Amino acid sequence: MKIHKDTHVLLLKGGFGSEREVSLKSAEACSVAIKDMGLNLTEFDLGKFKIIDIVNINPDVCFNALHGKIGEDGTVQGLLNLLKIPYTHSGVTTSAIAMNKIHFKRVITHATENSDDPIFFPKNLEISYGKHLSVKNYKGPYVIKPINGGSSVGVIIVNDQNKIPLSKNFNYDEMMAEAYVGTKELTVTILKNIPLTVTEIKPKKNNEFYNFDAKYEKNGSFHEIPALIPNDIFKKSKSWALRAHNIIGCKGISRTDFRYDTKKNQLYMLEINTQPGMTIYCLAPEQARFCNISMKEMVRTLLEEATYEC
């Protein structure tokens, strides 16, 4: 949509899930950018106000800075469609597919398996329903993570099957298991259908992987940008990210995460994020800055891409 000085922007933030604090930090950064554009801004914390109040606000466009369930799974997107309020980021179906890691893997695998460059994922493992958390018919390190969720909340790497964590109060129906693959963690941001670059993420503080603290704490991780990886893997990472973005119909922005096995020279896709973090420490804004795109320009691009689906 066309953005002008009188545009009234509704900034959705907060919510009431495990990623509430992340959303508030993303919204804080986006709020500064929107104000710098001289636009009219109303901030709306979904965890404090009633959804019906959005009707009375009557904004021209909504900037969705929510993360996790409700804000990232298609729920809020459906409401905004009904209200005919243009909103940033992806729509209902895309958001729902991306939020469910198993559905996303199935869609991308099916869409690319017969192509010249099929997209590979880590092997799915079957969780055992015994007294302890384990997987069936597999030896080696593996990852347990929520099927729906983001910011690495609830993700656990299991290195020793004799030392299985979280056997109590564990909802198997909401979890999935994958083989732990690769030696390098990579990510690619797509902005307005253009892959920006490839970053290698190197967690600090003895973190095994890019967990919640590594993502959002100052100095929680080191980002090597651009990633120092073989040129063919660099290009493949960008190509796969763009293909996944387009296959499920992402809008505006997405960020796709990968693992790269240096010994096998094999790239694995992990998941796609339709609502990537927007704090100053987050990967998408950092990649934009590397490409000489300011935070204000990035936010404006997302507002200009805003639409609704009915």
N, C-alpha and C positions, 0 to 999 in steps of 0.2 A: 504494500500500500504506500501511498505517497505521504511522506512525513513533512510537516511544516511547523512553524513556530507555535501555532495554536493547538497542535495535536495533544490530546489528553491520554496519557499512558497510565494504565493500571499495572502496577508491579506486584505480581503474586509471589508470596514468600512464606517461609516458615513451615506451616503445616503441623502435623502431629505424629511424626514417625521417627525412626532412628536417624534419619538424615536431616532433621529439622535445623540443627545448628549449621550444617553445611549450606543449606538453603539460605539462611539468614546472612551468611558471609558472602555468598554469591550475589544476593540481592543488594547488599551494601555496596559492592563494587559496581554493579549495574546501575544503581541509583545515582552514583556520582556521575557516571557517563551520561545518563539521561538528563540530569540537571545541567551538565556542561553543554548539552545541545540546546538548552533554553526551552525545553518542552514542559508542559504541565504534567505533574506527576502525583499520583495517589498510590501510596504503599498499602498493601492489604495482606495482613498475616492470617493465613487460612486457619491457623491454630487458635486464634483469638476472636475472630469475627464470624458471623453467620454468612454462609454462601449467598443467601438471598440478598444480602446487602450489595453484592456486585451489580444487581439489577438497578438499584437506586443510584449507584455511582455513574453508570452510563458512559464508560470510557470509549474513546475512538479505537484503541488497540490495547491488547494485554501483552505485557512482557512476562513470560512464565519463568520464574526463577526457582520453582519448586524442584525438589529432588525426591526420588523414591516413590513409594505407593501414593496413589491419589493424583499427585502432580505429574508423574512420569509414566503411568500405566494406561493412559487413555481416559481416565475418569474425568479430570478437569477439562480435558480437551472436548469431551462429549458435551459437557455443560456449556462451554463457550460456543460450541457449534449451535446448540439450541438457542442461545442468546444472540447469535449472529455477531459475535465480537471477534474480530481478527486477532489471532494470537501467534506468538513466535514459536519456533521449534516444530516438532512433528505432530501429526494428527492422531486420531483415535487408533486406527488399525496398526499403523507403524509403531506407535508408542507401546501398544499391547504386545506386539510381536517382539520388539526389542527388549522389553522388560522381562519377558520369560526366556531365560537363557536356553532352555531346551527347544522351545518353538523356534527361536532364532537360528539355532544350529541346524535344525531340520530344514527350514526354509532355504537357507544359504547353501547347504549341502546339496539339496535336491536341485536347486537352480543352477549349480555350477558343476555337478559331478560328471556330466558328459561334455564339458567344454574343454578347450585346449589347456586351460589353467584352472583345474578344480581347486576350490578353497578347502583346506584341511583344518580340522579341529582336534583337540585332544580327545582320546577315546573315552566314551561314557562308561562308567562302572556301576555295577549294581550294589546298592547298599544292603548290608545284611541286617535283618531285624532280630538280632539276638540281645543278650544282656549288655553287650558292649557295641560301640559303633565300629563297624568294619565293612569291608567290601568283599564280594564273592569272586573267586577264581582270578585273583590278581595279586602279584607280588611287586613291590616297589613303592616309591612315594606316590601319594595321590592328594587331591584337593577336595575338601568338602566345602560347599558353599550354598547359599540360598538360591533357589530357582528364580525368585523375584527379589531384586534388591540391587543396591549399588554402593559405591564408596568403600567397597571391600568389607562392609559390615558383615560379621558372621563367617568370614572366610578363614579356613584352617588348613594348613599343610600338615599332612600326617607322614612322617618319615619312617616310623617304626610301627608295624602292625601289632606289636606286643604292648604298645603304649598308646591306646586309643583314647582321645579326649572326649568329653561331653557325652557320656552315656546316660546322663540324667536330664530330664526335661528337654529332650531333643525331639523335635517334630520332623520325622523322616519324610513325611509327605511334602514338606516345604523345602527339602534339601536335595542336592544332586552331588554326584561324585565324578571326578575326572582324573585321568592319569596326569601326574605332574610332569610336564614336558619343558624342554628348552633350558637355556642358560642366560638368555637376555630377555628383558621385558621392553617391548616397543609400543608406541602409540602414534596414531595419525589422526589429525583433525581435518574434517571436511567443512569448508565454509563456502556456502553458495555454490556447491557442486565442484569446488576446487580443493584437491588435497594440498594442505599447506606444507608439511614436512614430516620427517620421522624423528621422534625423540626416543632415546634409550633412557629408561628410568632405573636409577641405581639407588635403592633404599639405603639410608644411613641408620645409625643407632642399632646396629645388629639385627635389623628387620630382615626376615627371610624373603619378603616380597613387598610389593607396593600396597601396604595395608592402610587403614584409616589415618593413623598418625603420620605415616610417610607422605600421605596425600595432602594433609591440611595443616600440619605443623610447620613452622618456620624451620628451615634446614632439615626437614624430615626426610628429604631425598635429594639426590643430585640428578639433574636432568642434562644429559649430553645431547645438545642440539646444534647441528644435526647429528643423528646417530652415526657412529663410526662402524659401519657394517658394510659387507660387500654390496657393490652397486646394484647387482641383480635383486638382492633381498630388499634394498632400499626402494627400488622401483616397484617390486612386487607388493610391498607393504602399502604403498600409496594406491596402487591399482586395486588391491583387494578391498581396501577401505572404501574407495569410491564405488566399487561394484556392490558391496554390501549396503552402502548408503542408498544407492539407486534401486536395488532389488526390493527392499522393503519400503521404499518410498519416503525416505527422510526428507525433511524440509529445513532449510536454513543452515543447520549445523548438526554434526555428529562427531563422535570421537570413537575410534575403534582400537581395541587393545589386542596385542599379539604376544606370543612367546617365540623366540628364535633359538633353534638348536644349532650351535656353531659346529658341532662335530658332524652332524648329518646334513648340514646346510639346508635345514627344513624349517619353514615358517608355519606357525599355527595361529589361527584366529581364535580369540577367546570370547569376546562379546562386543557389542556396540552400545554406545551411550548416546541417547537422544537429548539428554539434558546435562551435558558436561559441566563440571564445576567452573565457576567464573571468578574465583578469588584471584588475588595477585600471585598466589603460589600455584595456581592450577595450570594444567598442561595446555588447554585450548587457548587461553589468552597469551600464554608464553609463546606458543607456536605462531600466533598472529603477530606478536611483537617482532619475532624473528623475521617475519615476512613484511615488516614495516607497516603493519596494520595496527593502529592504536585501539585501545579499549573502546573509545568513543565510536570509531569507525566500525568496529566489530558489532557493537550494540545497535548502531544505526542500520547496518546491513540486515540484522535479524528483524528489526522493526519493519524494514521495507519489504521483507519476505513474508511478513505476517498475513495469514488468510484464515478463513474458517471453511468448513467442509459441507455446509448445507444451505 
